[in-house]
Amino acid sequence: MPFQLQVLAVLIAIIFFVSTIHLTRKGHAEVRQMNKWLVLGIIMIFGSLFPPVGKAVAKFLGITTLTSLALFVLTGILLFFSLVTQITLINTEKQLKILTQELSLLKKKINESEEE
C-alpha cells in the first residue's frame, strides 16, 4: 500500500472511531448499539496501520488483493449489522403491539369502573 494511501486510511479510521465515541458521549447513541461500530473502528485502525497483516490474510484466503478482501469483509459485516438491526426492529414492533393492546385493555377497564 502506498504511504500516502496508508496515511489517508489511518486518518479516515481515526475520524470514524472518534466520531463513534463522540456520538456515544453526547447521548446520540447507546453504548450497547455502538459497540459494533467501535470494534469496526479498531479493526479499521489496525488494518490501516499494518497492511502486511491484511495482505497475508488475503493471500491465505486465496484473494488476490487487499482491496478485494476489505470490500468482501466490510460488505459482510454491514450485511450482518443490517440483519441484526432488522431483527431488533421486528422485536420492537412486536413489543409495541403487545403494549398497545394492554394499554387499550387497561383504558377499557378504567372507563368501565368509572361508569359504575
Stockholm file with secondary structure:
# STOCKHOLM 1.0

chainA/1-116         MPFQLQVLAVLIAIIFFVSTIHLTRKGHAEVRQMNKWLVLGIIMIFGSLFPPVGKAVAKFLGITTLTSLALFVLTGILLFFSLVTQITLINTEKQLKILTQELSLLKKKINESEEE
#=GR chainA/1-116 SS CCHHHHHHHHHHHHHHHHHHHHHHHTTSSCHHHHHHHHHHHHHHHHHHHCHHHHHHHHHHHTCSCHHHHHHHHHHHHHHHHHHHHHHHHHHHHHHHHHHHHHHHHHHHHHHHHHHC
#=GC SS_cons         CCHHHHHHHHHHHHHHHHHHHHHHHTTSSCHHHHHHHHHHHHHHHHHHHCHHHHHHHHHHHTCSCHHHHHHHHHHHHHHHHHHHHHHHHHHHHHHHHHHHHHHHHHHHHHHHHHHC
//
